[in-house]
Amino acid sequence: MGNEQVLNSAILKTTLMINDNYPELAKFIGEMPVTIPNSSNPEINVKALSDYNESLNVLVKKYAKVHQEEAKRNF
C-alpha cells in the first residue's frame, strides 16, 4: 500500500469501523503516539500515513483478540 490516496482511504475505513464496532476505542485514536506530531510543522507523507494506518490496525487486532478471549471466559 503506497500512495497517499490509498492510505487515506484505508485510514478512513479503519476509523469508521472502529467507530461502528468498537466505539469505546474511538477516544484513544487521538491519543495514539503516532498521531502526536513532534514538530510545529509536521510533514505528512506516505511513511507517516502508513505508520498511522498500521497503528490503527494493530490497535483493532489487539482489542478484538482481548474481547474474544473475555467473551469465551464469560460464556
QUIRAZI-V335732 format. One record per backbone hydrogen bond with DSSP energy under -1.0 kcal/mol. NH is the residue of the N-H (numbers start at 1). CO is the residue of the C=O. If there is no record, write none. Layout:
nh:NH co:CO
nh:NH co:CO
This chain:
nh:7 co:3
nh:8 co:4
nh:9 co:5
nh:10 co:6
nh:11 co:7
nh:12 co:8
nh:13 co:9
nh:14 co:10
nh:15 co:11
nh:16 co:12
nh:17 co:13
nh:18 co:14
nh:19 co:15
nh:20 co:16
nh:21 co:17
nh:22 co:18
nh:25 co:22
nh:28 co:25
nh:32 co:29
nh:35 co:32
nh:36 co:33
nh:49 co:45
nh:50 co:46
nh:51 co:47
nh:52 co:48
nh:53 co:49
nh:54 co:50
nh:55 co:51
nh:56 co:52
nh:57 co:53
nh:58 co:54
nh:59 co:55
nh:60 co:56
nh:61 co:57
nh:62 co:58
nh:63 co:59
nh:64 co:60
nh:65 co:61
nh:66 co:62
nh:67 co:63
nh:68 co:64
nh:69 co:65
nh:70 co:66
nh:71 co:67
nh:72 co:68
nh:73 co:69
nh:74 co:70
